[in-house]
């Protein structure tokens, strides 16, 4: 039987993987799907703004992923929750239909928020 601390570590590392892979995928798809997501939201120009938004989002995802990995704690959990809520709100405003997407690109944020809140509450101040 696993210990609660082991379970929390597994949950945290799964979140690290989400954030780090999202940053990586955003960069790999810089001129593909990343641009298409913004174009679908009506943001296709100027090109420098599109690139800035993609690179800024990837940098934020990378920073959160590294913080969750190297400096787990209440601050990193709240930062991750805040970034996720901000990006979810922006995506909801720009593309509300994403809530109905069969693969759940926004819906997946509900269990992510629950995991972050769980980890936050279990971490000593």
C-alpha positions as CSV (number, residue, x, y, z in Angstrom):
1,X,0.0,0.0,0.0
2,X,1.3,3.4,-0.9
3,X,1.7,6.3,1.5
4,X,-0.2,9.6,1.1
5,X,3.1,11.3,0.4
6,X,3.9,8.9,-2.4
7,X,0.5,9.5,-3.9
8,X,1.0,13.3,-3.7
9,X,4.4,12.9,-5.3
10,X,2.9,10.9,-8.2
11,X,0.1,13.5,-8.6
12,X,2.6,16.4,-8.6
13,X,4.9,14.7,-11.1
14,X,1.9,14.1,-13.4
15,X,1.2,17.8,-13.3
16,X,4.9,18.5,-14.0
17,X,4.6,16.4,-17.1
18,X,1.5,18.2,-18.3
19,X,3.1,21.6,-18.0
20,X,6.5,20.7,-19.4
21,X,5.0,18.8,-22.3
22,X,2.6,21.6,-23.1
23,X,5.6,24.0,-23.3
24,X,7.5,21.6,-25.5
25,X,4.5,21.0,-27.8
26,X,3.8,24.7,-28.1
27,X,7.3,25.3,-29.3
28,X,7.5,22.2,-31.6
29,X,4.2,23.3,-33.2
30,X,5.1,27.0,-33.2
31,X,4.3,27.4,-36.9
32,X,1.6,24.7,-36.9
33,X,-1.0,23.9,-34.4
34,X,0.0,26.6,-32.0
35,X,-0.6,29.3,-34.6
36,X,-3.8,27.5,-35.7
37,X,-5.2,27.6,-32.2
38,X,-4.8,31.4,-32.1
39,X,-6.0,31.8,-35.7
40,X,-9.2,29.9,-34.8
41,X,-9.6,32.4,-31.9
42,X,-9.3,35.3,-34.4
43,X,-5.7,36.1,-33.6
44,X,-3.7,35.7,-36.8
45,X,-1.9,39.0,-37.1
46,X,0.4,40.8,-36.6
47,X,2.8,37.9,-36.9
48,X,5.0,39.2,-34.1
49,X,2.0,39.3,-31.7
50,X,1.1,35.7,-32.5
51,X,4.7,34.5,-32.0
52,X,4.9,36.5,-28.7
53,X,1.7,34.9,-27.4
54,X,2.9,31.4,-28.2
55,X,6.4,32.0,-26.8
56,X,5.0,33.7,-23.7
57,X,2.6,30.9,-23.1
58,X,5.3,28.3,-23.6
59,X,7.6,30.2,-21.2
60,X,4.8,30.4,-18.6
61,X,4.1,26.7,-18.9
62,X,7.8,25.9,-18.6
63,X,8.2,28.1,-15.5
64,X,5.2,26.4,-13.8
65,X,6.4,22.9,-14.8
66,X,9.9,23.6,-13.4
67,X,8.5,25.2,-10.2
68,X,6.3,22.2,-9.6
69,X,9.2,19.9,-10.1
70,X,12.1,21.8,-8.3
71,X,10.2,23.9,-5.8
72,X,6.9,22.1,-4.9
73,X,4.9,24.0,-2.3
74,X,2.0,26.2,-1.7
75,X,3.4,29.0,-3.8
76,X,3.9,26.9,-6.9
77,X,0.5,25.2,-6.5
78,X,-1.2,28.6,-6.4
79,X,0.8,29.9,-9.3
80,X,-0.1,26.8,-11.4
81,X,-3.8,27.2,-10.4
82,X,-3.7,30.9,-11.2
83,X,-2.1,30.4,-14.6
84,X,-4.5,27.5,-15.5
85,X,-7.5,29.7,-14.5
86,X,-6.2,32.6,-16.5
87,X,-5.6,30.5,-19.6
88,X,-9.0,28.8,-19.2
89,X,-10.8,32.1,-18.9
90,X,-9.0,33.5,-22.0
91,X,-9.7,30.3,-24.0
92,X,-13.4,30.4,-22.8
93,X,-13.7,34.0,-23.9
94,X,-12.0,33.4,-27.3
95,X,-13.3,30.0,-28.1
96,X,-16.1,28.9,-25.8
97,X,-16.8,25.9,-28.1
98,X,-13.7,24.3,-26.7
99,X,-15.8,23.2,-23.7
100,X,-17.7,20.9,-26.1
101,X,-14.6,19.5,-27.9
102,X,-14.6,15.7,-27.7
103,X,-11.0,15.6,-26.4
104,X,-11.8,18.1,-23.6
105,X,-9.0,20.7,-23.9
106,X,-10.7,22.9,-21.4
107,X,-12.7,20.3,-19.5
108,X,-9.4,18.6,-18.4
109,X,-8.7,21.7,-16.4
110,X,-11.3,20.8,-13.8
111,X,-9.4,17.7,-12.5
112,X,-6.2,19.6,-12.8
113,X,-7.6,22.4,-10.6
114,X,-8.8,19.7,-8.1
115,X,-5.3,18.1,-8.0
116,X,-3.6,21.5,-7.5
117,X,-6.1,22.4,-4.7
118,X,-5.6,19.0,-3.0
119,X,-1.8,19.4,-3.1
120,X,-2.0,23.0,-1.9
121,X,-4.2,21.9,1.1
122,X,-1.9,19.0,2.0
123,X,1.2,21.2,2.0
124,X,2.2,22.9,5.2
125,X,2.5,26.7,5.0
